Amino acid sequence: MPINDTNRRPGDQTQSAADLEREWKTSARWSGVQRDYSAQDVIALRGSVAQEHTLAKRGAENLWNLIHSEEWVPALGALTGNQAVQQVRAGLRAIYLSGWQVAADANLSGQTYPDQSLYPANSVPAVVRRINNALLRADQIETTESGKPAIDWLAPIIADAEAGFGGPLNAYELMSSMIEAGAAAVHWEDQLASEKKCGHMGGKVLVPTSQHIRTLNAARLAADVAGVSTLVIGRTDSLAANLVTSDVDDRDKPFLTGDRTAEGFYETTPGIQTVLARGHAYAPYADLLWVESAEPDLKLARTFAESIHKEFPGKKLAYNCSPSFNWKSHLDDAQIATFQRELAAMGYAFQFITLAGFHALNHSMYTLAKDYSQRHMSAYVELQEAEFASEANGYTATKHQREVGTGFFDRISTVLNPDSATLALVGSTESAQFH
């Protein structure tokens, strides 16, 4: 059927290259953001049909506003949709999604893996979608019950793209998948994808500075083509990594030792100078910068922040308050209590505990199982009583049937059959015993 240009249909692309170029030049959102491609390139790649990415667009705008209005945005790594729901109900306004946690217990291959990019590349987008689905259900439940939710359930999700699972085309496709799943921000590290290690492991191999810039560019291009402002976070692992794939980039040469490994990699000098060189190179292409470190180090954080802000005033930074740190071996209680506020004063607008979900899930279940094995039902009833006590602070998962939407689907049944005699909550043990 021939296309009639006079009859606009839902999804028709209407933005011109000139319109997009004007937006990039005039919008505060794009101030200081560099693209190594043109608006015409973006328009050419969009095709004729524009798909709406509501969750990604909403989340990106929400996160951007938060990091520019709050002292800092705290987040915990969520492993499941239910964990994310509890985080939002408890008052957190952003959710971190760690690739490490996906590797450990939430990947599409169904395996337990270390953080070495062993899982299928679409695993993190799948968990982003799962978390958003859980948040949407929580919103539907509350809206059905009270007419209007008391909180914004759709907290922005900041997701881990690892080292991109390949070259710039892989990064482009992975970013596109993240956006389709509803990610608000995605972070990318400057390691070689085929040798990727957790930032707190040894054996890390960097890619040349120019190669990581292409990765960041590819992520930005995917967001531009999708028509969303999903944030790009650039991470460097150069503080500890002592290998790089190539000597092709002049910015990397001052740190090379001249030695080669059996694999053909070049030895490079890790440390703050390498970090600063890479941070300054990545800054124009990223909305936030992240340095992976081995310990909670305010001196390092300040050195990096001051150097970056001297050339890029106002550039937002991210900090991993990692469970890999033995916090009390480095800081006392008073220092721990003020740590994040001091970071915030330096410009670290997003601060997160990557593996909070993993540690909370494992320790709480181990504690219950150990106690249950010894004290039987008394141990479980103590957990239930603790849940009852938490209801005064807003906890609702004591009523597990309600928590997962039984009442919501009863409402659907009632809409379809007002005289239904098969409603699930009516006559349930939960409705009879939990008030």
C-alpha positions, 0 to 999 in steps of 0.5 A: 500500500503506497504511503500518503504523506498527507495522512500522518499515522501513529509513530510517524517520524517527524523530527528533522535533522535541523530540529534535533541539532537545535535541541542539542544546542539549546537544551540544558540537558545537552550542555557539555555533551559531545557527539562524534556524529551528526544530527543527520546521522541520527535521523537517517538511522531512525527509520520512518516509525518512531517507537515510544519508550515511555519507561526509559524516557520517564526514568531518564528525566526523573534521574536527571532531575534528581541528580540536579536537585538532591544532595545526592541520590542513594541506591542499592543494588536490586537482584529481583523485582520484589527487592526493588519494590521494597526499596521504593516502598522504603523511600529510595528513589533510584534503583541500581542493577549490578551486572555482578548480581545478574551474573551471580543469580539472575542471568538468562542461562540460569547459571551461577557465574563470577563477574566475568561477562560469562552470561548472555548479553541480554540478561541485564535488559531482561532484569531491567524489564523484570524490575519495571514490571514489578514496579508497574504492578505495585503502582497498579495495586495501589492505584486500584486500591486508593485511586492514586498512588502515594509514591512514584513507583517507577524509580529510575533504574541505573543498569550495568552494561559491563564492558559492552560485550564486544565492540561499538556495534555490540554496545549500540545494540545493548544500549538499545535493549536497555532502553527498550526494557526501560533503563534510565541510565547505563554505565560502561567500563573501559575494560576489554570485553573478552577479558572483563573482570569485576573491578575488584578482581585482578587481571583487568585489561583496559582498552585504549582510551579512544576505543572506550570513547567509541563505546560511549559514543555508541551508547549515546547514538543508540539513545538518540536514535531511540529518541530518549535521554537515557544517561551514559555513565563512563567508568574507568578501571585504570586505578588498578588495571596494569594491562592495555590491549594496544599502544595505538592511543597517544593518550595512553603512551605515557603510562606504558612500561614497554613490556608485553605479556604472553597474550600480547597485551601492553603493560601499563602503570596503574594509578591516579595519573592514568585515571585522570587522563582517562577521566578527562578524555571520557568527560565530554561523552558521559553524563556522569563519571565513575572511578572504580577504587579498591577502598573507600578513599575520600582523598582519591575522590577529591583529587579526581573531582577537583581535576575533572571540575577544573576542566568540566565544571558541574560534571556529575560523578558517581561513587560505588560504596562497594561491599568489596570494601571492608569498611570498618578496617578503613573508617571509624563509625563517625567517618562512615556516617559522614562519608556520603555527605562528604562525597556529595559535596565534591559532586558525587551525585549518584552513590550506590551499594552495588551488591546490596541485594546479594548480601541482604538476600543471602544473610537474611535467608542464612540467618532464618534457616540456621535459626529454623533448623534449631528452633523450628516454628519459633524462628519463623514466627519471630520473622512474621512478628518482625514483619507485623512490627514493620507495618507501622513504618509502611511495610506491606509484604506481610500480606503476600497475596495482596503484595503480588496483586491478587486483589488487582486481578480480582478487580479484573474478574469483577469487571468481566463478571460483576457477580463472580463467585470465584474471587481469590481474596474473598474467603482467603486465609489472608483476608481472614487472619491478616488485618 
